[in-house]
Each structure stands twice: as C-alpha cells, then as structure tokens.
Amino acid sequence: MENKDIFNHMQALEKQMGKVHGQFSTLMLEVKRLLEENQQLRLENEKMRKILKGDGAEGNPPADSPASPASRPEGGESIDIVGEGYDNLARLYHEGFHICNVNYGHLRTEGDCLFCLSFLNK
C-alpha cells in the first residue's frame, strides 16, 4: 500500500469510529433513561401494593375523628378549618406523591419536598 492509500484508509476508519462513538453515546443515554424510569416505576409499584394491602392507610385518621386536621373542637363545637380537598392532598402527599405546583402528581423519590410541606402548612 502506498502512503496515500494508508492515509485515506485511516481517515475512513476515523469517520466510522466517530459514527460508532455517536451511536454508542446515544445508546448509553437511552439505557440510562430507561433504568431511571424502571426504578421509578418499581418504587411506584411498591407504594401502590402497600396502598392496596391497606398499609398506606395506617396513620391517616378518618375524616370524622377529632384528631383530623379538618376539624378542631373549640368550646365544645367543631369548626371546619380546611376542606375535603386539603385532606385529599395531604393523603396523596403521605402516599408518596408531590402536591406542589413544581412536580404535582410525580412520585417523591428523595424524601420530603419543601414545596409540598410549605403548601401543607399554609
């Protein structure tokens, strides 16, 4: 082979390697996205199974109980401070979902959300 042929062959190999590297990077990003989605779905599935078994309802007092945040006795009578919507949002938050306007409806994967907690404390 002549020097020119070798150089042309090396250039062609370099182009092919560049294409393969680009495809490999794209494939790695897709695998990463799929792994993250799979982990999120596993967590959500686990939480849903707990809810279906009744484990998620523990610790949430019924709306009629005096310990409910919806009603607080004051002078022998019950005053409705917050409504049913607040109770539903609080239940959703305790089941592991965001209720803030930033990530509403998404599964909470990293503990408590300050936005959600500030919303609940209003």
C-alpha positions in Angstrom: 0.0 0.0 0.0 1.1 3.5 -0.7 1.3 6.2 1.9 -1.7 8.0 0.3 -3.8 4.9 0.4 -2.9 4.2 4.1 -3.8 7.8 5.0 -7.1 7.6 3.1 -7.9 4.3 4.8 -7.1 5.8 8.3 -9.4 8.8 7.5 -12.3 6.4 6.6 -11.7 4.4 9.8 -11.7 7.6 11.8 -15.1 8.7 10.3 -16.5 5.2 11.1 -15.3 5.3 14.6 -16.8 8.8 15.1 -20.2 7.5 13.9 -20.0 4.4 16.2 -19.0 6.7 19.1 -22.0 8.9 18.5 -24.3 5.9 18.3 -22.8 4.4 21.5 -23.3 7.7 23.3 -27.0 7.9 22.2 -27.5 4.3 23.2 -26.0 4.9 26.7 -28.3 7.9 27.3 -31.3 5.8 26.3 -30.2 3.0 28.6 -29.7 5.5 31.5 -33.2 7.0 30.9 -34.8 3.5 30.8 -33.0 2.5 34.1 -34.2 5.6 35.8 -37.8 5.1 34.6 -37.7 1.4 35.6 -36.5 2.3 39.1 -39.3 5.0 39.4 -41.9 2.5 38.3 -40.6 -0.1 40.8 -41.0 2.4 43.6 -44.4 3.5 42.5 -45.5 -0.2 42.1 -44.3 -0.9 45.6 -46.2 2.0 47.0 -49.3 1.0 45.2 -49.1 -2.5 46.5 -48.8 -1.2 50.0 -51.8 1.0 49.5 -53.8 -1.9 48.1 -52.8 -4.0 51.1 -54.0 -1.3 53.4 -50.6 -0.4 54.8 -50.8 3.1 53.3 -54.0 3.9 55.2 -52.3 3.5 58.6 -51.5 6.7 60.3 -54.2 8.7 58.4 -57.1 9.3 60.8 -60.6 9.1 59.4 -62.1 12.5 58.5 -64.7 12.1 61.2 -62.2 11.6 64.0 -61.4 14.5 66.4 -57.7 14.2 65.5 -58.4 15.0 61.9 -56.8 18.3 60.7 -60.2 19.2 59.1 -61.9 19.8 62.3 -60.7 21.0 65.7 -63.0 21.2 68.7 -63.2 24.7 70.2 -65.5 25.3 73.1 -67.4 22.0 72.5 -68.2 22.6 68.9 -66.3 21.5 65.8 -65.1 24.2 63.3 -64.3 23.2 59.8 -61.0 24.9 59.1 -59.9 23.1 55.9 -62.0 21.2 53.4 -62.0 17.8 51.8 -59.6 18.9 49.2 -56.9 19.6 51.8 -57.5 16.1 53.2 -57.1 14.6 49.8 -53.9 16.5 49.1 -52.5 15.5 52.5 -53.3 11.9 51.8 -51.7 12.0 48.4 -48.5 13.5 50.0 -48.4 10.8 52.7 -48.8 8.2 50.0 -45.6 9.5 48.4 -46.7 11.9 45.6 -45.9 15.5 45.1 -48.7 18.0 45.7 -46.7 21.2 44.9 -47.1 23.1 41.7 -43.5 22.2 40.7 -43.8 18.4 40.5 -47.5 17.8 41.0 -48.5 14.1 40.7 -45.0 12.8 40.4 -43.7 10.2 42.8 -41.5 11.6 45.6 -38.2 9.6 45.4 -35.9 11.6 47.7 -37.8 12.1 50.9 -39.8 15.2 51.8 -40.3 18.1 49.4 -40.1 21.5 50.9 -42.5 23.0 48.4 -45.1 20.3 49.3 -44.6 20.8 53.0 -44.9 24.6 52.8 -48.1 24.1 50.9 -49.5 21.8 53.5 -48.5 24.2 56.3 -50.4 27.1 54.8 
